[in-house]
Amino acid sequence: MSLQERIPELTDVELANLRANATRLETAGTPRQQTDAAALLPLVDAELARRREAASARKAAVARAAPRKAPAKRAAKAKPPVA
């Protein structure tokens, strides 16, 4: 299985590390590493964008589904007896 095929299976931390390494190799690697990194970065960025979008959609769905609590009624202050 190639690295490109494994991208969807990587954890968020692994994906962030892969992106950092590819970014570094794109500028400081050998010509082969630079070529591989340049091909890999768009795939990593697309996966990161997909995950951000999915997380945003989950948050929106949870916010819509969560019932709103009614404001708590405050107890009326006891008035001192009038003498």
Residue pairs with C-beta under 8 A, 6 or more apart in sequence:
3 18
3 40
4 40
4 43
7 15
7 18
7 43
7 44
7 47
8 47
10 18
10 47
12 51
15 44
15 47
15 48
15 51
18 40
18 44
19 41
19 44
19 45
19 48
21 37
22 37
22 40
22 41
22 44
23 37
23 41
25 33
25 34
25 36
25 37
26 34
26 37
26 38
26 41
27 34
29 37
